[in-house]
Amino acid sequence: MTTVTGDWLTHAATQRVMAMLEKGGHRAYAVGGCVRNALLGVPVTDVDIATDARPERVVDLAEGAGLKAVPTGIDHGTITVVAEGEGFEVTTFRADVETDGRRAVIRYADRIEDDAIRRDFTINALYADRRGGLVDPLGGLPDLHARRLRFIADADTRIREDYLRILRFFRFSAWYGDPAQGMDADALAAIAANLEGLHTLSRERVGAEVKKLLSAPDPVMAVSVMERTGVLQAILPGATARALGPLLSHEAALGLGADPIRRLAALGFADGPALRLSKADQARLDLFQRWVPDAAGLAEIAWRDGAERAQDLAVLRAALLESPLFPDLTQRIARGAGARFPVKAADLMPGLQGKALGDALKDLEARWIASDFTLTREALLKGLAKG
C-alpha cells in the first residue's frame, strides 16, 4: 500500500483537525494538491480536508474541541477550522447536481467516490488519511507516476462544468506533465469544442490562471499548444508563443527565475486591465512596452529603473528580436545601476530658478548619460557655463 509522508501531515495542527473529525465518528482525508505534491516530493503549501461530516457537524466538533470554525464557503460545504493559528478548509463530500460552466449546485454525499468524480483531473482526486494511508478511488496514482494529465471520466463533461478547467489543464500540464509524451488527445478535442466557454469566465480568474501557468519552470509546450488550439487567442488576443522559448533560454543563461509578467510581455500582451492584474504588475508591463533597449540603452535603464528591470528588458529584447544577449550585458547593467548623477540643484542656484533650473538639470543629465556616466560634476558644470 502506498503511504503518503511529509511534515505537513504529521504537523500538530493538521493532526488535531483530522483527529477531531475521526473522534466525532467521521472520516477525514487530506485531499488534492497536498497529497499530489507530497507524492511528487515537491513543497506542500496548504492542506485541504474532505470529510463525510456535514458543515454544521464540523462547526459543532470544532467548537467542542476549542477550535475556531469560520463558515467561509458554507454554500458549498466548506468550513475553515483554525488550529494552532492555521486555517484548514474542511469540506463535506459533495456531488454536483447542476452546473453552468462557472458554478455548481451541489448536494452532500456520503461516499468518497462521489466526491472524487466531481473533481477535475485524476491526479487531483487523491486522498490520504491522517496516518498517511492513500485512497485512490479513480486510479490517479498511475497517472501521477507517469506525469500524465487526464480529465476524470469524460473530458467534455468536466469542462462544461467549469470552463476554467481549460486553463487549469494547461497550467497543470506545464507543472506536472511530461512534455515528451505530449498532451491527452481526448482532452484537447474537448477543449477545442468548448472555446466559447472561455468568454464566460471573469477576468480575475483568467488572470490568476495565466500567472500560475507562466510561473511554471517551463511553460513553453503548454503555451504553444494553447496557441495551436485557439485558447491563447481567446484569452490573450494578439499573443503568440514565438518568443517564449528563446526567453526561457536567456533566463537560464542569466540565472533568472520564472517571472510570469516578464513572460507575459514576451507573448506580446500588454493589456493588464484585461486580466485584472495588480497595479505593480501593470506598471512592469508598461515599463516593458516603454523601453525597447538597444545597445546603448541598458545602462540607462539600470540607472533609472534598477538592475533587475534592465535584465528583464535585455532578455525580452533578445527574445523578441531573435538576437543574442549583449556580450557585456552584466557590465553595462552594473555600470548603470551603480552610477550617481553628480550634479545637484544646489550647484546651479541661485543663478537658476524654477523652469530654467529644471531644464538645465535635464540637459546636464542627458549629457551625463550620453557620456556613459563618465562626465564629472566639474566637467558638466564647465560645459553648462560655456553653453
N, C-alpha and C positions, 0 to 999 in steps of 0.2 A: 504494500500500500504506500502511495506517495505521501510524504509528510511535508507540510509547509513550515518553514522555520523563519525566524527573524526577530530582532529585538522588539519590533513593533507589536508582535503577537504576545510576547511574554511580558510586555510593558504592564506595569501595575494598573494603569488606568484602563487599558484595553481589557485586561483580565477581569477587572472589577465590574465593568458594564456587562460583559458576556456572562460572567458568573451570576450576576443579578438576575438575568433573564432565565438562566438554567434553574436557579434555586426557586424561581417562581413557577417552574413546571413547563418551561417553554424551550424551544430550540433557538440557538443563536449561532450565526455564522458570519465571519468576515467575508466580504464578497467583492468581486470586481477587481479594480485596479490594484488594490493592496495585495491580493492573492497572486494575480498575474505577475506583478513586479517582483514579489518575493521569489516566485518560481524561476524568474529570469535572472535573479541576482542583481536587480537594479533598485535604486532607492524607493522606499515607500513614503509618500508624503501625507496621506491621510487614510483613515480606516473607516469604511462604511460597514454597517452591520445589518443583516437581514434576519428576521425572526417571524415565527408564527403568532406571536403575541400581537393583539390589536393595539392601536395607538393609546387608547385610554388605559389599557392594562400596563403599557410601558410607562406611562406617567405615574400610575399608582406604585409600580415596583420601584421606580427611580426615587420617588419621594419617600417611600418606605425605607430605602437604603441610604437616605440622607443625601441624595444627589439632586441636582437641578435638572428639570425637564422643561424644554422650550419647544412649543408647537410650531417649528419653523416651516414645516411642509405638511401640515395636518390634512390638507385636502388630498394629498397623495400618500398618506400613511406614514409620514416621516416626523419623528420626534428627535430633537437634538438633546442628548443626555450629556451633561457636563460632569466629568470626573477628573480629579486631580488638576483642575484648571483647563482641561482639554475637552473639546466638543466632539461627540461622536453622533453621526446621523444614524438613527436606528429606524429602519423602515420595515413595515409589515409586508410579508409575502403578498404579491399583487398579481392580478391578471388584467389585461386590457379588455374593456367592454366595447369601447368605441374610440376611434382616433380620427383626427382631421389633418394630419401631416405636421402639426406643431405641438398639440397637447392631447392627452388621453383621458378618457373617463375610465376609472379603474374599479375593480372590486377586490376585496381582500380574499386571499387564498390560504389554504392550509398546507399545500404541497409545494415542496421546493422546486419540483419540475414545472409547475405553473409559473412560478416566479422567474425561473431561468429562461423559459421560452419567450418571454416578452422583452428580453434584453437584445442588444444589437448584434454582437459578434460572439462566436463560440469561446474565444479566449477571454471574454469578459464575464462569462457565465460559470465562473469557478468559485467555489465556496470552501471555507476552512473553519472547523470548529476551534474552540479555544485551546485545544491540545495539539492543534496542527494537522488533524485529520482532513484530508482533501475530499471534497464531494464534487464530482464532475458529472452532472446529470445529462449533459448534452455532448459529451466527447470532445471538450475543448482542449484537453491536455495534449493529445497528439498534434493538434493544430499549433499549439503554442511551441512545442518542441520543434516542429517543422518550420516555424515562423511563417505560418500560412494564415491569412486573414480571410475568414468566411462569415457571411451573414448567417444568423441562426435560421434554419429551415428555409423558407422562400425569401430570396433577396428582395423581390419586388414588394412583397407584403411588408417586410421590415422597413423599407424606405418610405412607403406610403404612410406608415405610422408616424414617422417623423423625418421630414426631408433633410434635416441637419445631418442625418446619418450618411448622406452622400459625402459631405465634407469630413465627417469623422472616419469614413472608410479610408480616405486618402491620408488623413492625419495618422491613423493607426498603422497604415501601410508603411509610412515613412519612418515611424518609430520602431515598429515591431516586425515588419515584413521582411522577406528575403528578396532583394532585387533580382537575384539570379533566376528565381523561378517565376517572376512576373506576378501579375495580379489575377484574381479569380475571374474567369470569363463570365460566369453567371452574374456576378456582382456588377461587372462593367456593362453588361447588356441591360440590366435593370436600371443602372444609373443613367444610361443613355436614353432610356424610355421615360425617365422622370425628371428631366432637366427643368421643366417648367415649375416644378415644386420649389426649386431654389428661390424663386422670386417671392415666395410667401414668407420667407424667413426674415427675422428682424436683422437690421444691420449690425446690432451689437453681437448677436450670436454668430453671424458670419465673420465679423472682425476678430472675435475671440478665437474661432477655429483657425482662421488664416494665420494668426500669430503663433498658435501652438504648432501648426504644421511647419511653418518656416523656422521654428526653433529646433527642429529635429537635426541630428548630426548631418544627414544627407537627404534632403527632400527632393533631389533632382528628378528621380524616376517618378515619384508621386505627382509632382507638378507637371511633368511632361505628359503623363497620361491624362491628367486633368485637362490639359490643353487639347489633346487629341480627341477627347470625348465631349468637348464643348463646355465642361464645367468651369474652366478658368475664365472663359469669356463671359459666362453667365454671371459670375460673382465679381470679376475684376475686368470690366470692359477695357479692351486695348492692351491688356497684359500679355506677355509672351515669356516662355521659359528659356528662350535662346541664350541669355546671358547668365543664367543661374549656375550652370556647370562651371564655366570659367571663373565666376565669382568665388565659388567654393574652393577652387584650386588656388586662387590668390589669397583667400582667407587662410588656407592651410600654410601657404608659403610664409605668411607673416605671423602665424600662430594666433590668429584671431578666432575668438569663439563664435558660436552661432548667434546671429543677430537678426531677428525677424524683420525689423524696419529696414535695415541695410538690404536684406534680401528682397523685401517688397519693392524697394526702389529699383533693384536690378530687374524686376519684372516689368518695369516701365509704368508702374502705377503710383500716382501721387495724390489721389483723392481720399485723404484720411477721413474727412467727414462722412464719406460714403460707408466707412467701416466703423464709425463712431470711435475712432482712435483717440487716445488722450491728447491733451494739448502738447505735452512733451514729445510724443511720437509724431504728431503732425508737424511740430517745429523742425524735427530732424528731417522729415520728408521734404519740407520746404527748403531746408538748407541744401539737401542733395540736389534739388532742382535748380537752386540759385547758382551754386558753384559747379562749374564744369572745369575742373582743374587741368591746366596744361603744364608743360614742363617747368614754367616759371612761377606757377601759382600755388604749389603745395606749401611752400614755406609761409606764404602769406596766410593761407587758410589755417595752418597750425598756429600762427600768431593770433589770428582773430578768434578762432573757434576751438583751439586746442589740438593736441597731437592725435587724440582719438578720432575726432571728426576728420582730420586730414587723412588718416589711414583709411577711414571709411570711404572717403571720396576717391582716394588713389585706387583702391581695389575696384570700386564701381566704374571709374573711368576706364580702367584696363579691361574690365569685363564687357562693358557696353560698346567700347570701340574696338574690341578684339585685338588689343595691343598688349605687349608685355609690361610688367611693372617697371617703373624707373629704376635703373641700377643703383642710384644713390638715394633711393627713397628715404631710408631711415635717417640719413644725414640731413637731408633737406627738411624733413619734419622736425628733427631735433633742433636745427638752427632756428626755424621759425618759432617753435614753442618756447625756446629759451631767450628769444630776443625781447628787449625792453626799449620802447621808444624813448630816446634820451632827452627830448625837449618837453618842458612843462609850460603851461600857460604863463606862469610867473616869469619865465625867461623873456617873454615878449611884452610884458607890462612894465610901466604904464603907457608905453608908446602906442600899443594897440589895445582896442577895447571892442566889445560887442561882436558884430558880424565880421569886422575886419580881423579880429583876433581868431575867430573860428576858422575863417578862410585861410589865414596864414598857417595855422596848425595843420589843417588838412593838406595844404600844399607841401609843408615840410614832411608830413607823414608819407605822402605819396613819393617824394624824392627818396626818403629813407628806405621805403620798401623796394623801390626800383633799384637801389644800390645793393640789394640783397642784404639789407640791415647792417651795412658796413659804415655808412656815414656817421661820424661822431657828432656830438652836440655842437662842438666848435665849428665843424665844417658846415653843418646845417644852418647855424646862425650867421655864419660868414656869408653863405650863399644867399640867405634872406636879405642881408644888408646890401649886397651887390644888386639884388633884384630891385 
